Amino acid sequence: MVFGDLMGFSDSDYAYNQTRAHSADIFFLKMRAWFWGSCVGLSAFLIGNIMGVFDINIMGWIISAVSGLWGH
């Protein structure tokens, strides 16, 4: 994985034995989770803003579909 090589750790570094993991291993697992969580959050924010430019309103569709259930 390219990002793992750039950040200095890979999947095989954690697969050896988690019962003997020390705090440094847990720290890098947390850093990896924060890194990917931040990437996903930023991507979702940007995609949502781009969808707004093209007038794609998913929340509006959901609200109208749910409110339509009570309209019958």
Number of C-alpha atoms within 10 A of each C-alpha: 8 8 10 11 9 9 12 10 15 15 10 7 10 14 8 10 8 10 6 8 11 9 9 9 14 13 11 15 15 11 13 17 12 12 13 11 12 12 12 12 12 12 12 12 12 12 12 14 13 12 13 12 10 8 9 13 12 12 9 10 11 11 10 11 12 11 11 10 8 7 7 5
